[in-house]
Amino acid sequence: MLRWNDDMNTARASGLDGIVVAHTELSDVDGEHGRLVIRGCSVEDLAGRATFEDLCGLVWTGEWPSAGVGGDLRAALATGRRDAFARLNSLGAALDAGDGMDALRAAVGQLTAADPAIDRLQVTAAIPVFAAAWARRQAGQPVVPPRPELSHAADYLQMLTGRLPGASHAAALDAYFACVVDHGMNASTFAARVVASTGADLVSAVVAGICALKGPLHGGAPGPVLDMLDAIGRRESVRAWLEAELAAGRRIMGMGHRIYRVRDPRAAALERVTSSLERSHADDRRLALARAVEQEAERLLAERYPARGLRANVEFYTAILLDALGIPRSLFSATFAVSRVVGWCAHVDEQRRAGRLIRPASVYVGAAAAAPGARPIS
Ligand code: COA
């Protein structure tokens, strides 16, 4: 564990790199070897095997849910979605926001008003309902009620599109959920834990997570990844486009990671899921273009930052997969929150058990105190 000393200036300046702020049983990110373990299961094992309901059981309890528990969770989540849908009319203008994450933040923030004792299951169940309702309203379409017989993943797609999704689409969304459910001390999880450490309620901590997830350096990258692919358009333009971006000092979205020095294992899992999904011709072309962009971006970034290992991160293939599932790009970050809320809730519990306020230090580098009366105070 790193301890504070004078040598920590570098770590401090570069965003708390390597500073340990918690001991967690939830997930382990090995950036050198590209491994992610969630409650003792590798992400490769979970993606394609675990349903969203399984993930809730695993992350919240540490146990793979048995048949009975899994069924109970599925029913409880369905009830939670129904309750959240019943609340839509009381949300006022929250879902009118032009940005999906602004809408989600406002809508989730109202959950405490409706029920001060709201629990993690109800908060988790509400997020896809609010996200889908926001997207429908943005598209000028009527909201679609949840269907209790569907799984969480299938119902999200159903509330979004108004159609029953195919089993392969629901399974692909479950695989995506497995890839993003928890990921060490990422920015949104840290934000949620800081709020939880003050003794604030669960909803406040989840809202903090949503706020942090909104940023393009964290959960807001997949939309811009698709924008990038659209702007590049064809394989022949890949190199020139990327070179121009880097020359202009802009970052290539979906590339690089604070922890990983190798390819993010979630990028590989999502690429696999995307390529095994039945796709339209357009999706096929986009996947081929994405692979070409990844290859070239990796090469150019290696030239510029040979020691850094800037490779594709989770957001790169998230963009391709969610697009192939018919989820609008304006909803990508909110879809990330549909799953990550499970991790936030578990971290809030863990932080509460730790029972210590998170309150780091700062080094004052401002002006020295002037002699009394020497500096007029306006
Ligand atoms: N494109 C271009 N340059 C990049 C880059 C990218 N995607 N990622 C990092 N770099 C550059 C940085 O600008 C920095 O350059 P500098 O030393 O000239 O300032 C250098 O590489 C080292 O950066 P590093 O410290 O390793 O990055 P970080 O840990 O601060 O940032 C991210 C990590 C994820 C914020 C960063 O890689 C990024 O912005 N990626 C694009 C956004 C994205 O995909 N976010 C989703 C993350 S899951």
Residues whose N, C-alpha, C, O or C-beta is under 5 A from the ligand:
A	BS01	COA	P216 L217 H218 A221 R250 R251 I252 M253 G254 M255 G256 H257 R258 Y305 N313 V314 E315
